[in-house]
Amino acid sequence: MAVAPAEDTLALWQEYQKSGDQHVRDRLILTYAPLVKFVAGRVSASLPAHVDEQDLVSYGLLGLIGAIERYDLEREIKFETFAMARIRGAIIDELRSLDWVPRSVRTRARQIERAIAVLERELMRAPTDAEIARKLGVSGDELEESLREISRTSIAALDELWSPSGGGDQIALIDTIEDGSGPDPEFSLEQTEIKEALAEAISGLPEREKLVVTLYYYEELTLREIGEVLGVTESRVSQLHTKAILRLKAHLAGATRETAEK
């Protein structure tokens, strides 16, 4: 993921933000193009094989252009951090617009998420797989098969959009890890609150799921690399990742509901 030397890049940024020259913008796009390839590769790793990575690169390029046009050099945020979340967002927005995930899979994912949320409120802890299966009225094997199907076809991830107040503007959950500040103080406060809730939710995950989330989002290992660390298959890691994300979304939904009721 190599980019131009820092001093050369800084000169480009200073020139672009002073002049807005499109030729300079194009040079910045070329400078940061490796970011798009990197993000597209990570997103592609958790998608079905028929999804063309080159299509993801083209979607992500739009996110990179938007990030370059919106970036403020005066903000104390690295451009790479700022851009990667928006590249992911552009890719996922396009995938959503294509609506290639079967409705039955989306429905099952929501059912599991709701079951986890209810059980977490009742038990005051993360429910076990057996408890989730009982709540859904299915066997443990059926729950495992549902999770496998979701992990094969879903783009469930911390890249998923989240509305902190249950409506209005949405942000990506991954942004709460990568970029904790924003130009709007109220928006920044919402991000801070979600970041705290997300950290609490991650700390409450079962150990293996917590490790998968940490290695994937913080250490930026691929699912295959995480499988090598844990001594399990890439498919199993994908399943653990899916389960962790459903738990996190359920926990955050519960936290938002409690806040709204106060």
C-alpha positions as CSV (number, residue, x, y, z in Angstrom):
1,M,0.0,0.0,0.0
2,A,2.8,2.4,-1.0
3,V,2.1,6.1,-1.6
4,A,4.4,8.9,-2.6
5,P,6.9,10.3,-0.1
6,A,5.3,12.4,2.6
7,E,6.9,15.7,1.5
8,D,5.8,15.3,-2.1
9,T,2.3,14.4,-1.0
10,L,2.0,17.4,1.4
11,A,3.1,19.7,-1.4
12,L,0.3,18.3,-3.6
13,W,-2.3,18.7,-0.8
14,Q,-1.2,22.3,-0.2
15,E,-1.5,23.1,-3.9
16,Y,-4.8,21.4,-4.3
17,Q,-6.5,23.0,-1.3
18,K,-5.2,26.4,-2.4
19,S,-6.2,26.2,-6.1
20,G,-8.7,23.3,-6.4
21,D,-6.9,22.4,-9.7
22,Q,-8.4,19.2,-11.2
23,H,-5.0,18.1,-12.5
24,V,-3.6,18.2,-9.0
25,R,-6.6,16.3,-7.8
26,D,-5.9,13.7,-10.4
27,R,-2.3,13.4,-9.1
28,L,-3.7,12.9,-5.6
29,I,-6.0,10.1,-6.9
30,L,-3.1,8.3,-8.5
31,T,-1.0,8.8,-5.3
32,Y,-3.7,7.1,-3.1
33,A,-5.0,4.6,-5.6
34,P,-3.3,1.7,-3.7
35,L,-5.7,2.5,-0.8
36,V,-8.7,1.6,-3.0
37,K,-7.1,-1.7,-4.1
38,F,-6.3,-2.5,-0.4
39,V,-9.8,-1.8,0.8
40,A,-11.5,-3.6,-2.1
41,G,-9.4,-6.7,-1.4
42,R,-10.4,-6.7,2.2
43,V,-14.1,-6.3,1.4
44,S,-13.9,-8.9,-1.4
45,A,-12.5,-11.5,1.0
46,S,-15.8,-11.7,2.8
47,L,-18.0,-11.7,-0.3
48,P,-19.1,-14.6,-2.6
49,A,-16.7,-15.6,-5.3
50,H,-18.9,-14.2,-8.1
51,V,-18.3,-10.6,-6.9
52,D,-15.6,-9.2,-9.1
53,E,-12.9,-7.4,-7.1
54,Q,-12.3,-5.0,-10.0
55,D,-15.9,-3.9,-9.8
56,L,-15.3,-3.1,-6.1
57,V,-12.2,-1.1,-7.1
58,S,-14.3,1.0,-9.4
59,Y,-16.9,1.6,-6.7
60,G,-14.2,2.5,-4.2
61,L,-12.5,4.9,-6.6
62,L,-15.6,7.1,-6.3
63,G,-15.2,7.1,-2.5
64,L,-11.5,8.1,-2.9
65,I,-12.4,11.0,-5.1
66,G,-15.1,12.2,-2.6
67,A,-12.6,11.9,0.3
68,I,-10.0,14.0,-1.6
69,E,-12.6,16.6,-2.3
70,R,-13.8,16.7,1.3
71,Y,-10.6,16.4,3.2
72,D,-9.4,19.3,5.3
73,L,-5.6,19.4,5.6
74,E,-6.0,21.4,8.9
75,R,-7.8,18.5,10.6
76,E,-5.7,16.3,12.9
77,I,-6.7,13.2,11.0
78,K,-4.5,11.2,8.6
79,F,-5.9,11.2,5.1
80,E,-5.5,7.4,4.9
81,T,-7.8,7.0,7.9
82,F,-10.3,9.5,6.5
83,A,-10.3,8.0,3.1
84,M,-10.4,4.3,3.9
85,A,-13.8,4.5,5.7
86,R,-15.3,6.4,2.8
87,I,-13.9,4.0,0.2
88,R,-15.5,1.2,2.1
89,G,-18.7,3.1,2.3
90,A,-18.8,3.7,-1.4
91,I,-18.2,0.0,-2.1
92,I,-20.9,-1.1,0.3
93,D,-23.4,1.5,-0.9
94,E,-23.0,0.2,-4.4
95,L,-23.4,-3.4,-3.3
96,R,-26.5,-2.4,-1.4
97,S,-28.0,-0.7,-4.5
98,L,-27.5,-3.9,-6.5
99,D,-29.4,-5.7,-3.7
100,W,-27.7,-9.1,-4.4
101,V,-28.2,-10.4,-0.9
102,P,-31.2,-12.7,-0.8
103,R,-34.2,-11.4,1.2
104,S,-34.3,-14.6,3.2
105,V,-30.7,-14.1,4.3
106,R,-31.4,-10.5,5.4
107,T,-34.5,-11.7,7.3
108,R,-32.6,-14.4,9.1
109,A,-29.8,-12.0,10.0
110,R,-32.3,-9.6,11.5
111,Q,-34.0,-12.4,13.4
112,I,-30.8,-13.5,15.0
113,E,-29.8,-9.9,15.8
114,R,-33.2,-9.4,17.5
115,A,-32.9,-12.6,19.5
116,I,-29.5,-11.6,20.7
117,A,-30.7,-8.2,21.8
118,V,-33.7,-9.6,23.7
119,L,-31.5,-12.3,25.4
120,E,-28.8,-9.8,26.3
121,R,-31.4,-7.6,28.1
122,E,-32.9,-10.6,29.9
123,L,-29.6,-12.2,30.9
124,M,-27.4,-9.1,31.3
125,R,-24.6,-10.8,29.4
126,A,-23.8,-12.2,25.9
127,P,-26.0,-15.2,25.2
128,T,-24.5,-18.5,24.2
129,D,-25.2,-20.1,20.9
130,A,-27.5,-22.7,22.6
131,E,-29.6,-19.9,24.1
132,I,-29.8,-18.0,20.8
133,A,-31.0,-21.2,19.1
134,R,-33.6,-21.9,21.7
135,K,-34.9,-18.3,21.4
136,L,-35.2,-18.7,17.7
137,G,-36.8,-22.2,18.0
138,V,-34.2,-23.9,16.0
139,S,-31.5,-26.5,16.6
140,G,-27.9,-25.6,17.2
141,D,-27.0,-27.1,13.8
142,E,-29.7,-24.9,12.1
143,L,-28.3,-21.8,13.8
144,E,-24.8,-22.7,12.6
145,E,-26.1,-23.2,9.0
146,S,-27.8,-19.8,9.1
147,L,-24.6,-18.2,10.3
148,R,-22.7,-19.9,7.5
149,E,-25.2,-18.7,4.9
150,I,-25.1,-15.1,6.3
151,S,-21.3,-15.1,6.3
152,R,-21.2,-16.4,2.6
153,T,-23.6,-13.8,1.3
154,S,-23.8,-10.9,3.7
155,I,-21.7,-7.8,3.9
156,A,-22.4,-7.6,7.6
157,A,-19.4,-5.8,9.0
158,L,-18.5,-2.8,11.1
159,D,-18.7,-1.0,7.8
160,E,-22.5,-1.3,8.1
161,L,-24.2,2.1,8.6
162,W,-25.6,2.9,12.0
163,S,-28.0,5.6,13.0
164,P,-27.0,6.7,16.5
165,S,-30.3,8.2,17.4
166,G,-32.5,5.7,15.6
167,G,-33.0,8.1,12.7
168,G,-31.5,10.9,10.6
169,D,-27.9,10.9,9.7
170,Q,-26.0,7.6,9.7
171,I,-22.4,6.8,10.2
172,A,-20.3,3.7,9.6
173,L,-19.5,1.8,12.8
174,I,-15.9,1.4,11.5
175,D,-15.7,5.2,11.7
176,T,-16.1,5.1,15.4
177,I,-12.8,3.1,15.6
178,E,-10.8,4.9,12.9
179,D,-11.9,8.5,13.2
180,G,-13.4,9.7,16.4
181,S,-13.8,13.4,15.5
182,G,-15.9,15.3,13.1
183,P,-16.5,18.9,12.1
184,D,-19.9,19.0,13.8
185,P,-19.7,19.0,17.7
186,E,-23.1,17.3,18.0
187,F,-22.0,14.7,15.4
188,S,-18.7,14.2,17.3
189,L,-20.6,13.7,20.5
190,E,-22.7,11.0,18.9
191,Q,-19.6,9.3,17.6
192,T,-18.0,9.4,21.0
193,E,-21.0,7.9,22.6
194,I,-21.2,5.1,20.0
195,K,-17.4,4.5,20.3
196,E,-17.8,4.0,24.0
197,A,-20.8,1.7,23.5
198,L,-18.9,-0.2,20.8
199,A,-15.9,-0.7,23.0
200,E,-18.2,-2.0,25.8
201,A,-19.9,-4.3,23.4
202,I,-16.6,-5.7,22.0
203,S,-15.3,-6.3,25.6
204,G,-18.4,-8.4,26.2
205,L,-18.0,-10.7,23.2
206,P,-17.0,-14.3,23.7
207,E,-13.2,-14.5,23.6
208,R,-12.8,-16.0,20.1
209,E,-15.2,-13.6,18.6
210,K,-13.5,-10.7,20.4
211,L,-10.1,-11.9,19.0
212,V,-11.5,-12.1,15.5
213,V,-12.8,-8.5,15.7
214,T,-9.6,-7.2,17.1
215,L,-7.4,-8.9,14.6
216,Y,-9.6,-8.0,11.6
217,Y,-10.4,-4.4,12.4
218,Y,-7.5,-3.2,14.5
219,E,-4.6,-5.4,13.3
220,E,-6.0,-5.6,9.7
221,L,-5.3,-9.3,9.3
222,T,-7.3,-11.1,6.6
223,L,-9.7,-13.8,7.4
224,R,-7.3,-16.4,6.1
225,E,-4.5,-15.0,8.3
226,I,-6.8,-15.0,11.4
227,G,-7.6,-18.6,10.6
228,E,-3.9,-19.5,10.8
229,V,-3.6,-17.7,14.1
230,L,-6.6,-19.5,15.6
231,G,-5.9,-22.9,13.9
232,V,-9.3,-23.0,12.1
233,T,-10.5,-22.6,8.6
234,E,-11.2,-19.3,6.9
235,S,-14.9,-20.3,6.7
236,R,-15.0,-20.8,10.4
237,V,-13.4,-17.3,11.0
238,S,-16.0,-15.8,8.6
239,Q,-18.7,-17.4,10.7
240,L,-17.2,-16.1,14.0
241,H,-16.9,-12.6,12.4
242,T,-20.6,-12.7,11.3
243,K,-21.7,-13.8,14.8
244,A,-19.7,-11.1,16.5
245,I,-21.1,-8.4,14.2
246,L,-24.7,-9.5,14.9
247,R,-23.9,-9.4,18.6
248,L,-22.4,-5.9,18.3
249,K,-25.3,-4.5,16.3
250,A,-27.8,-6.0,18.7
251,H,-25.9,-4.5,21.7
252,L,-25.8,-1.1,20.1
253,A,-29.5,-1.3,19.2
254,G,-30.2,-2.0,22.9
255,A,-28.0,0.8,24.1
256,T,-29.7,3.3,21.7
257,R,-33.2,2.1,22.9
258,E,-32.2,2.5,26.5
259,T,-30.9,6.0,25.8
260,A,-34.1,7.0,24.0
261,E,-36.2,5.7,26.9
262,K,-34.4,7.8,29.5
